[in-house]
Amino acid sequence: MMEAATEAKQAAEVAKEVAADAAKITKDTIESGANNTLDFLGVPIDITTLTQMAIDMSGRLALALLIFFVGKWVGKRLVRLAKLVMARSRLDNTAANFLGNLLYGVMLVAVILAALNKLGVNTNSFVAILGAAGVAIGVSLKDQLSNLAAGVLIVIFRPFGRGDVVEIGGKTGTVLEITLVNTRIRTANNHEIIIPNGDIMTTASVNFSSLPTRRVDVEVGIGYDADIRSARAVMLDLAKNHPNVLATPEPVVLVTALADSSVDLSLRVWVENEHWLTVQADLLEQVKYAFDEHGINIPFPNRTVQIEGFDMQTLSKLLQQQKDDA
């Protein structure tokens, strides 16, 4: 039995050696055949170098894919945050979505270029092509890009927002919508005006809604024979009794001009923005009625015509002659 076991062990060792030799021969044969094939094809690289290159390429590919997917994930999160900020800034949803998608596209291009560069691809040519395309687009869409940049500045600095009453380029109205390239406002007579954002950034604009209060100026002229103190007392009494006039700052009446046929007075009161037009209309009407009740006249322009070189008799004859000729 011992001899049989010994013989079996020896046979196993011999078989193991034979298998190892066969494997080595097979490996050498494969490598030799592969190298001969590469030499025949004119490729001066052996199988070992190719194997190492395949391993390196696999590592680069894995890292490039990691850069792409991680960059894409980070880009989506940043774009979502940017859209949230733009929504809080009261930017129109269409404009916010467009800017968000534009930002995501730029970030995605940057991620793809980074991944290709990790793979060993020369991205300088891609950058040059993108730069040339950007210049061509910029030249052809110069005005629109100017309006777009102005729209972005309006969103950032927020000189006005939707619902504000503004005066832009001599046009007054309520802001309806701020888009990427223009701003729409509605006038008091329900006319819609579209103003390019580029024009808004290059001209003076007035925002009547940026502060909570606003001053109302009621300009009235009285005759020279009227008592200024009585007129001032009447106007101040009307202002203090109006429910929408603020007590602070106090209403005042100022003499603003000694005109040709009137003494001009200005009643100045402070109101909340939403009551400005109502208070102005109410005080104008109430001042007219109150002046009539107190005998304070509001004069209209008078003209005195002096004709030199004619006496009344000659003028009467001329008028009578014209009447007869007619």
Contacts in CASP RR format, 6 or more apart in sequence:
PFRMAT RR
TARGET T0000
AUTHOR 0000-0000-0000
METHOD contacts of the structure
MODEL  1
MMEAATEAKQAAEVAKEVAADAAKITKDTIESGANNTLDFLGVPIDITTL
TQMAIDMSGRLALALLIFFVGKWVGKRLVRLAKLVMARSRLDNTAANFLG
NLLYGVMLVAVILAALNKLGVNTNSFVAILGAAGVAIGVSLKDQLSNLAA
GVLIVIFRPFGRGDVVEIGGKTGTVLEITLVNTRIRTANNHEIIIPNGDI
MTTASVNFSSLPTRRVDVEVGIGYDADIRSARAVMLDLAKNHPNVLATPE
PVVLVTALADSSVDLSLRVWVENEHWLTVQADLLEQVKYAFDEHGINIPF
PNRTVQIEGFDMQTLSKLLQQQKDDA
30 47 0 8 1.000
31 46 0 8 1.000
31 47 0 8 1.000
31 48 0 8 1.000
34 46 0 8 1.000
34 47 0 8 1.000
35 46 0 8 1.000
35 47 0 8 1.000
38 44 0 8 1.000
38 45 0 8 1.000
38 46 0 8 1.000
38 47 0 8 1.000
45 53 0 8 1.000
60 118 0 8 1.000
60 119 0 8 1.000
60 120 0 8 1.000
61 119 0 8 1.000
63 118 0 8 1.000
64 115 0 8 1.000
64 116 0 8 1.000
64 118 0 8 1.000
64 119 0 8 1.000
65 115 0 8 1.000
67 111 0 8 1.000
67 114 0 8 1.000
67 115 0 8 1.000
67 118 0 8 1.000
68 111 0 8 1.000
68 112 0 8 1.000
68 115 0 8 1.000
71 107 0 8 1.000
71 111 0 8 1.000
72 108 0 8 1.000
72 111 0 8 1.000
75 104 0 8 1.000
75 107 0 8 1.000
75 108 0 8 1.000
75 111 0 8 1.000
76 104 0 8 1.000
78 103 0 8 1.000
78 107 0 8 1.000
79 100 0 8 1.000
79 101 0 8 1.000
79 103 0 8 1.000
79 104 0 8 1.000
79 107 0 8 1.000
82 99 0 8 1.000
82 100 0 8 1.000
82 103 0 8 1.000
83 96 0 8 1.000
83 97 0 8 1.000
83 100 0 8 1.000
86 95 0 8 1.000
86 96 0 8 1.000
86 99 0 8 1.000
86 100 0 8 1.000
86 155 0 8 1.000
87 93 0 8 1.000
87 96 0 8 1.000
89 155 0 8 1.000
89 158 0 8 1.000
90 158 0 8 1.000
90 161 0 8 1.000
90 162 0 8 1.000
90 178 0 8 1.000
91 99 0 8 1.000
91 155 0 8 1.000
91 178 0 8 1.000
92 162 0 8 1.000
92 177 0 8 1.000
92 178 0 8 1.000
92 179 0 8 1.000
94 179 0 8 1.000
94 180 0 8 1.000
95 151 0 8 1.000
95 155 0 8 1.000
95 178 0 8 1.000
95 179 0 8 1.000
95 180 0 8 1.000
98 180 0 8 1.000
99 152 0 8 1.000
99 180 0 8 1.000
109 130 0 8 1.000
113 123 0 8 1.000
113 126 0 8 1.000
113 127 0 8 1.000
116 123 0 8 1.000
116 126 0 8 1.000
117 123 0 8 1.000
138 145 0 8 1.000
144 181 0 8 1.000
146 198 0 8 1.000
147 180 0 8 1.000
147 181 0 8 1.000
147 182 0 8 1.000
147 196 0 8 1.000
147 197 0 8 1.000
147 198 0 8 1.000
148 180 0 8 1.000
148 181 0 8 1.000
148 197 0 8 1.000
150 196 0 8 1.000
150 197 0 8 1.000
150 198 0 8 1.000
150 200 0 8 1.000
150 201 0 8 1.000
151 178 0 8 1.000
151 180 0 8 1.000
151 181 0 8 1.000
151 197 0 8 1.000
151 198 0 8 1.000
151 201 0 8 1.000
153 201 0 8 1.000
154 160 0 8 1.000
154 178 0 8 1.000
154 183 0 8 1.000
154 197 0 8 1.000
154 200 0 8 1.000
154 201 0 8 1.000
155 178 0 8 1.000
159 205 0 8 1.000
159 207 0 8 1.000
160 166 0 8 1.000
160 175 0 8 1.000
160 205 0 8 1.000
160 207 0 8 1.000
160 209 0 8 1.000
160 210 0 8 1.000
161 175 0 8 1.000
161 178 0 8 1.000
162 175 0 8 1.000
162 176 0 8 1.000
162 177 0 8 1.000
162 178 0 8 1.000
163 174 0 8 1.000
163 175 0 8 1.000
163 176 0 8 1.000
163 209 0 8 1.000
164 174 0 8 1.000
164 175 0 8 1.000
164 207 0 8 1.000
164 208 0 8 1.000
164 209 0 8 1.000
164 210 0 8 1.000
165 172 0 8 1.000
165 173 0 8 1.000
165 174 0 8 1.000
165 175 0 8 1.000
165 207 0 8 1.000
165 208 0 8 1.000
165 209 0 8 1.000
165 273 0 8 1.000
166 172 0 8 1.000
166 173 0 8 1.000
166 174 0 8 1.000
166 175 0 8 1.000
166 185 0 8 1.000
166 205 0 8 1.000
166 206 0 8 1.000
166 207 0 8 1.000
166 208 0 8 1.000
166 209 0 8 1.000
167 173 0 8 1.000
167 205 0 8 1.000
167 206 0 8 1.000
167 208 0 8 1.000
168 183 0 8 1.000
168 185 0 8 1.000
168 195 0 8 1.000
168 199 0 8 1.000
168 200 0 8 1.000
168 203 0 8 1.000
168 205 0 8 1.000
168 206 0 8 1.000
169 195 0 8 1.000
169 199 0 8 1.000
169 203 0 8 1.000
169 204 0 8 1.000
169 205 0 8 1.000
171 185 0 8 1.000
171 187 0 8 1.000
171 193 0 8 1.000
171 195 0 8 1.000
172 187 0 8 1.000
172 188 0 8 1.000
173 185 0 8 1.000
173 186 0 8 1.000
173 187 0 8 1.000
173 188 0 8 1.000
173 193 0 8 1.000
174 185 0 8 1.000
174 186 0 8 1.000
175 183 0 8 1.000
175 184 0 8 1.000
175 185 0 8 1.000
176 184 0 8 1.000
176 185 0 8 1.000
176 186 0 8 1.000
176 192 0 8 1.000
177 183 0 8 1.000
177 184 0 8 1.000
178 197 0 8 1.000
180 197 0 8 1.000
181 196 0 8 1.000
181 197 0 8 1.000
182 194 0 8 1.000
182 195 0 8 1.000
182 196 0 8 1.000
182 197 0 8 1.000
183 194 0 8 1.000
183 195 0 8 1.000
183 197 0 8 1.000
183 200 0 8 1.000
184 192 0 8 1.000
184 193 0 8 1.000
184 194 0 8 1.000
184 195 0 8 1.000
185 192 0 8 1.000
185 193 0 8 1.000
185 195 0 8 1.000
186 192 0 8 1.000
186 193 0 8 1.000
187 193 0 8 1.000
208 214 0 8 1.000
208 273 0 8 1.000
208 276 0 8 1.000
209 273 0 8 1.000
211 273 0 8 1.000
212 272 0 8 1.000
212 273 0 8 1.000
213 246 0 8 1.000
213 270 0 8 1.000
213 271 0 8 1.000
213 272 0 8 1.000
213 273 0 8 1.000
214 270 0 8 1.000
214 271 0 8 1.000
214 272 0 8 1.000
214 273 0 8 1.000
214 276 0 8 1.000
215 268 0 8 1.000
215 269 0 8 1.000
215 270 0 8 1.000
215 271 0 8 1.000
216 268 0 8 1.000
216 269 0 8 1.000
216 270 0 8 1.000
216 271 0 8 1.000
216 276 0 8 1.000
216 279 0 8 1.000
216 280 0 8 1.000
216 283 0 8 1.000
217 266 0 8 1.000
217 267 0 8 1.000
217 268 0 8 1.000
218 235 0 8 1.000
218 266 0 8 1.000
218 267 0 8 1.000
218 268 0 8 1.000
218 269 0 8 1.000
218 280 0 8 1.000
218 283 0 8 1.000
218 284 0 8 1.000
218 287 0 8 1.000
219 256 0 8 1.000
219 264 0 8 1.000
219 265 0 8 1.000
219 266 0 8 1.000
220 231 0 8 1.000
220 235 0 8 1.000
220 264 0 8 1.000
220 265 0 8 1.000
220 266 0 8 1.000
220 267 0 8 1.000
220 287 0 8 1.000
220 291 0 8 1.000
220 298 0 8 1.000
221 259 0 8 1.000
221 262 0 8 1.000
221 263 0 8 1.000
221 264 0 8 1.000
221 265 0 8 1.000
221 298 0 8 1.000
221 299 0 8 1.000
222 228 0 8 1.000
222 231 0 8 1.000
222 262 0 8 1.000
222 263 0 8 1.000
222 265 0 8 1.000
222 291 0 8 1.000
222 296 0 8 1.000
222 297 0 8 1.000
222 298 0 8 1.000
222 299 0 8 1.000
223 261 0 8 1.000
223 262 0 8 1.000
223 263 0 8 1.000
223 296 0 8 1.000
223 297 0 8 1.000
223 298 0 8 1.000
223 299 0 8 1.000
224 261 0 8 1.000
224 262 0 8 1.000
224 263 0 8 1.000
225 297 0 8 1.000
226 263 0 8 1.000
226 295 0 8 1.000
226 296 0 8 1.000
226 297 0 8 1.000
227 296 0 8 1.000
228 255 0 8 1.000
228 263 0 8 1.000
228 265 0 8 1.000
230 294 0 8 1.000
230 296 0 8 1.000
231 253 0 8 1.000
231 265 0 8 1.000
231 291 0 8 1.000
231 296 0 8 1.000
232 253 0 8 1.000
232 265 0 8 1.000
234 287 0 8 1.000
234 290 0 8 1.000
234 291 0 8 1.000
234 294 0 8 1.000
234 296 0 8 1.000
235 253 0 8 1.000
235 265 0 8 1.000
235 267 0 8 1.000
235 287 0 8 1.000
235 290 0 8 1.000
236 251 0 8 1.000
236 252 0 8 1.000
236 253 0 8 1.000
236 267 0 8 1.000
237 290 0 8 1.000
238 267 0 8 1.000
238 283 0 8 1.000
238 286 0 8 1.000
238 287 0 8 1.000
238 290 0 8 1.000
239 245 0 8 1.000
239 251 0 8 1.000
239 267 0 8 1.000
239 269 0 8 1.000
239 283 0 8 1.000
240 247 0 8 1.000
240 251 0 8 1.000
242 269 0 8 1.000
242 279 0 8 1.000
242 282 0 8 1.000
242 283 0 8 1.000
242 286 0 8 1.000
244 271 0 8 1.000
244 272 0 8 1.000
244 275 0 8 1.000
244 278 0 8 1.000
244 279 0 8 1.000
245 251 0 8 1.000
245 269 0 8 1.000
245 270 0 8 1.000
245 271 0 8 1.000
245 279 0 8 1.000
246 269 0 8 1.000
246 270 0 8 1.000
246 271 0 8 1.000
246 272 0 8 1.000
248 270 0 8 1.000
249 270 0 8 1.000
251 267 0 8 1.000
251 268 0 8 1.000
251 269 0 8 1.000
251 270 0 8 1.000
252 267 0 8 1.000
252 268 0 8 1.000
253 265 0 8 1.000
253 266 0 8 1.000
253 267 0 8 1.000
253 268 0 8 1.000
254 265 0 8 1.000
254 266 0 8 1.000
254 268 0 8 1.000
255 263 0 8 1.000
255 264 0 8 1.000
255 265 0 8 1.000
255 266 0 8 1.000
256 264 0 8 1.000
256 265 0 8 1.000
256 266 0 8 1.000
257 263 0 8 1.000
257 264 0 8 1.000
258 264 0 8 1.000
260 301 0 8 1.000
261 299 0 8 1.000
261 300 0 8 1.000
261 301 0 8 1.000
261 302 0 8 1.000
262 298 0 8 1.000
262 299 0 8 1.000
267 283 0 8 1.000
267 287 0 8 1.000
269 279 0 8 1.000
269 283 0 8 1.000
271 279 0 8 1.000
288 298 0 8 1.000
291 297 0 8 1.000
291 298 0 8 1.000
307 315 0 8 1.000
310 318 0 8 1.000
END
